[in-house]
């Protein structure tokens, strides 16, 4: 099993917490731990070229060893989403995301001009991968070759009553330096969390999983949640490379774990603020 990926070391979450602790609670879930857009591996800048090449090679090699084969993981056959299907809020968020990836601060990104073209927001294509529990799952291929992932209510939604069209994405996740899909990273988690309580004096107090969801490589058969008590709960089946479970009981989560078809635990994602060691 690979080492855990610490979502609490995410650069964007750290920035938000430094600026205003209340922002973490307002984001409603301890900012949806799996949905950050700016996680970077610690040494990525120092060895960017070498690391990028190594990740590509590792993905190809481990793909064969892990049973992925040439297909790698099965998202290539998704349904293309034409740019005209994207709503105004989608373009706003994609423009903000692209500005943020170029090094702008959150404040600068929020003020950046909204661009309504895939190339203008750093994308090559948008693909609808699957649909489950009234939620659609999307893959966003970027011009630099990396991928982002998004979810949203099937059929679209209006962010504001005055919106002329429907938007598709309620959440977008991009993680630089996170080699999904591979043996090291066989899932791309987009699980949503709720804060158990919040105080203006003490901030967020605990959290629980509201919706267990995300993308999974072909070898992953099931995904579940391990509580801080070490008990495995809420195991859900992967279908069409996605997992999604609702109406989960409230308990403090520690890890999101992935299993292969034989029930072997192949990955653990640490979501506990205190760490998982």
C-alpha positions in Angstrom: 0.0 0.0 0.0 1.3 3.4 -0.9 1.8 6.2 1.6 -1.1 8.5 2.5 -1.7 11.7 0.7 -2.2 14.4 3.4 -5.0 16.7 2.2 -4.3 19.0 5.2 -0.9 20.0 3.7 -2.7 21.5 0.7 -1.3 24.9 -0.2 -4.7 26.4 -1.0 -6.3 25.3 2.3 -3.3 26.6 4.1 -3.7 30.0 2.4 -7.4 30.2 3.3 -6.7 29.2 6.9 -4.0 31.9 7.2 -6.3 34.6 5.8 -9.4 33.7 7.7 -10.2 30.6 9.6 -13.9 31.1 9.1 -13.5 30.5 5.4 -12.8 26.9 6.1 -16.2 26.5 7.8 -18.0 28.6 5.2 -16.7 26.3 2.5 -19.0 23.8 4.4 -17.1 20.6 4.8 -13.7 21.7 5.9 -13.6 23.0 2.4 -14.4 19.7 0.8 -11.1 18.1 1.5 -10.7 16.4 -1.8 -11.5 19.4 -4.0 -8.5 21.7 -3.7 -7.1 23.1 -6.9 -3.5 23.8 -5.9 -1.9 20.8 -4.2 1.7 20.5 -5.2 4.3 17.9 -4.3 6.9 19.4 -2.0 9.8 19.0 -4.5 7.9 19.6 -7.7 9.4 23.0 -8.5 13.0 21.9 -7.9 12.8 18.9 -10.2 9.8 19.7 -12.3 11.1 18.2 -15.6 12.6 15.1 -14.0 9.5 14.5 -11.8 7.1 15.0 -14.7 9.0 12.5 -16.9 9.2 10.0 -14.0 5.5 10.3 -13.2 4.6 9.6 -16.9 6.9 6.6 -17.0 5.8 5.3 -13.6 2.1 5.6 -14.7 2.8 3.5 -17.8 4.9 0.9 -16.0 2.6 0.5 -13.0 -0.4 0.5 -15.3 0.7 -2.8 -16.8 1.7 -4.3 -13.5 -1.5 -3.2 -11.9 -3.7 -4.7 -14.5 -4.6 -1.6 -16.3 -3.0 -2.5 -19.7 -3.1 -0.2 -22.6 -6.5 1.3 -21.8 -5.0 2.5 -18.5 -8.3 3.1 -16.7 -11.4 3.6 -18.9 -12.2 7.2 -19.0 -11.3 7.6 -22.7 -14.7 6.5 -23.8 -16.7 9.2 -22.1 -19.1 11.5 -23.8 -17.6 14.8 -25.1 -19.2 17.9 -23.7 -19.4 20.8 -26.2 -18.3 24.2 -24.9 -21.7 25.7 -25.7 -23.1 23.4 -22.9 -21.1 25.2 -20.2 -22.9 27.9 -18.2 -21.8 31.3 -17.1 -20.8 30.1 -13.7 -18.7 27.3 -15.3 -16.7 29.8 -17.3 -16.3 32.0 -14.3 -14.9 29.2 -12.2 -12.7 27.8 -15.0 -11.3 31.3 -15.7 -10.6 31.7 -11.9 -9.0 28.3 -11.8 -6.8 29.0 -14.7 -5.7 32.3 -13.3 -4.9 30.7 -10.0 -2.8 28.0 -11.7 -0.8 30.8 -13.4 0.3 32.1 -10.0 -2.3 34.7 -9.2 -3.5 35.0 -5.6 -7.1 34.1 -4.9 -8.0 37.8 -4.7 -6.4 38.5 -8.1 -8.0 35.3 -9.6 -11.4 36.5 -8.5 -10.9 39.7 -10.3 -9.5 38.2 -13.5 -11.5 38.5 -16.8 -13.9 35.7 -17.5 -13.0 33.9 -20.8 -15.5 31.7 -22.6 -13.4 29.4 -24.6 -11.7 26.1 -23.7 -8.3 27.4 -24.9 -8.7 30.6 -23.0 -9.1 28.7 -19.7 -6.3 26.3 -20.4 -8.5 23.3 -21.5 -8.4 21.0 -24.5 -11.6 19.1 -23.9 -14.4 18.3 -21.4 -15.7 14.8 -21.1 -18.7 13.4 -19.2 -17.4 10.2 -17.6 -20.4 8.8 -15.7 -23.7 9.6 -14.0 -24.7 8.3 -10.6 -27.2 9.3 -7.9 -28.3 12.4 -9.8 -24.7 13.6 -10.1 -22.6 13.7 -13.3 -18.8 13.2 -13.3 -16.6 15.0 -15.7 -12.9 14.9 -16.8 -11.3 18.2 -17.9 -8.1 17.8 -20.1 -5.8 20.7 -19.8 -3.5 22.1 -22.5 -0.4 21.1 -20.4 -1.5 17.4 -20.6 -2.8 17.2 -17.0 -6.4 16.4 -16.0 -8.9 18.0 -13.7 -12.1 16.4 -12.5 -15.5 17.9 -11.7 -19.0 16.9 -10.5 -22.3 18.6 -10.7 -26.1 17.9 -10.6 -27.2 16.0 -13.7 -29.1 18.3 -16.0 -27.3 21.4 -14.7 -28.3 24.0 -12.2 -28.7 27.8 -11.8 -26.3 29.5 -9.4 -28.4 32.7 -9.5 -32.1 33.0 -10.3 -31.2 35.5 -13.0 -28.8 33.1 -14.9 -29.9 32.7 -18.5 -28.4 29.2 -18.8 -27.6 26.2 -16.7 -24.1 25.5 -15.2 -22.7 22.0 -15.0 -19.9 22.0 -12.4 -20.6 22.4 -8.7 -17.0 21.5 -7.9 -13.7 21.1 -9.8 -10.6 19.4 -8.5 -7.1 19.8 -10.0 -4.0 18.5 -8.2 -0.6 19.2 -9.6 1.9 16.5 -8.6 -0.7 13.9 -7.8 -0.1 11.0 -10.3 -3.7 9.8 -10.8 -4.2 7.2 -12.2 -1.4 5.0 -11.0 -0.5 2.5 -8.3 0.6 5.4 -6.2 -2.7 7.2 -6.7 -5.5 4.9 -7.8 -8.3 7.2 -6.8 -9.0 10.9 -7.2 -11.2 11.7 -4.3 -13.9 14.4 -4.3 -15.6 13.5 -1.1 -17.6 16.3 0.5 -17.5 17.0 4.3 -19.6 18.9 6.7 -18.3 20.6 9.9 -19.8 19.0 12.9 -20.0 22.4 14.6 -18.6 25.9 14.3 -17.9 28.7 16.7 -16.6 32.2 16.0 -14.2 31.7 18.9 -12.9 28.2 18.3 -13.6 27.8 14.6 -14.4 24.4 13.1 -14.9 21.5 15.5 -14.7 18.1 13.9 -16.2 17.0 10.6 -18.1 14.1 9.0 -18.4 12.7 5.5 -21.5 14.1 3.8 -20.9 12.5 0.3 -18.3 9.8 -0.4 -17.5 10.3 -4.1 -14.7 10.4 -6.6 -12.9 8.7 -9.6 -11.2 5.4 -9.5 -8.7 3.5 -11.7 -9.9 0.2 -13.2 -8.4 -2.1 -10.6 -10.3 -0.4 -7.8 -13.5 -2.2 -6.9 -14.7 -0.5 -3.7 -14.0 2.6 -1.7 -14.8 3.2 2.0 -14.2 5.4 5.0 -12.2 4.5 8.1 -13.1 6.4 11.2 -10.7 7.8 13.8 -11.6 4.7 15.9 -10.1 2.5 13.1 -13.4 1.0 12.1 -14.2 0.6 8.3 -17.6 2.1 7.4 -19.5 3.2 4.3 -18.0 0.9 1.7 -19.4 1.7 -1.8 -18.9 -0.1 -5.1 -17.0 1.6 -8.0 -19.1 1.7 -11.2 -17.9 3.2 -14.5 -14.8 4.4 -12.8 -16.6 6.5 -10.2 -17.9 6.0 -6.6 -20.7 7.9 -5.0 -22.5 7.3 -1.7 -25.1 9.4 0.1 -26.9 9.3 3.5 -23.9 8.3 5.5 -23.9 8.1 9.3 -22.0 10.8 11.2 -18.6 9.8 12.6 -15.2 11.5 12.6 -13.3 10.2 9.5 -9.6 9.3 9.3 -9.0 7.8 5.9 -10.6 7.2 2.6 -9.5 3.7 1.5 -9.6 1.8 -1.8 -9.9 -2.0 -2.4 -9.3 -4.2 -5.4 -11.6 -6.9 -6.6 -10.1 -9.4 -4.1 -10.8 -7.1 -1.2 -7.1 -6.1 -0.8 -6.6 -2.6 0.5 -4.5 -0.8 -2.1 -4.6 2.8 -1.0 -5.3 5.1 1.9 -6.0 8.9 1.7 -5.5 10.7 5.0 -8.3 13.2 5.7 -7.8 13.6 9.5 -6.5 17.0 10.4 -4.3 15.5 13.1 -2.6 13.2 10.6 -2.8 9.4 10.3 0.5 8.1 11.6 
